[in-house]
Amino acid sequence: MKNFIFTSCIAATMLCGAANVNAQTRSLFNFKDLSGWHIDVPAMDKDKNVSSPFLVRNGVVVSLANPQGHLITDASYENYRLEVQYRFPAKPGNCGVLVFASTPRVLYGMFPKSIEVQLQNQDAGDFWCIGEDITVPDMEKRRGPKSEWGAVDGKKRRILNLTDGSEKPLGEWNTMIIECVGNAIKVWVNGDLVNYGTQATASKGQIALQAEGSEVEFRKVDLTPIKKFSEKGH
């Protein structure tokens, strides 16, 4: 099913204006500490002895998976390209990059209002709607019956990606590029366009990394501002 959807989505993508990016790329981490980010882990509120699941180790940022929560940028961003290099060093599992993040803990008392770009092993590039929403081609095939869509507890919030097999084997580094321009989001994994959505209910916000499911290492989180649009597709 995904390959069929992929073809139709490519056509839709080529009809849409793509962005020209400014060359002023900068890292959102100094890879020495977590400056510029703050930690939101509910378990740490309840017990001051609970350690943060986020740290810098051997020059990479690490999400230890537990206790669950988020590492969130202090600043908000709009119109940008985010390049994330990540890997699961030990065992496959779950994690995510959240864009357009705003109000904290709107879902299950933990997840900030946002759109999650999934990093979960074998599902990289899925969208999860968390208090926000987004539209993709072939929506009912990828999300389920329209009557069940939603962005809150108990609703169908997952939107399947377009391709299988874009991720590298366990332990190897993956490159995910997330391009947020206005109310549109495009996602590439290791060079493959794996998701594309428009009409998002937000266009700016903080960026967050999850601690959820398995240890993940990040060796690059680079942001490039997008200045203007071109009439040509990628």
Buried (B, 14 or more C-beta within 10 A) or exposed (E): EBEEBBEEBBEBBEEBBBBEBBEEEEEBBEBEEBEEBEBBBBBBEEEEEBEBBBBBEEEBBBBBBBBBBBBBBEEEBBBBBBBBBBBBBEEBBBBBBBBBBBEBBBBEEBBBBBBBBBBBBEBBBBBBBBBBBBBBBBBEBBBBEEEEBBBEEEEBBBBBBBBEEBBEEEEEBBBBBBBBBBBBBBBBBBEBBBBBBBEBBBBBBBBBBBBBBBBBBBBBBBBBBBEEBEEEEE
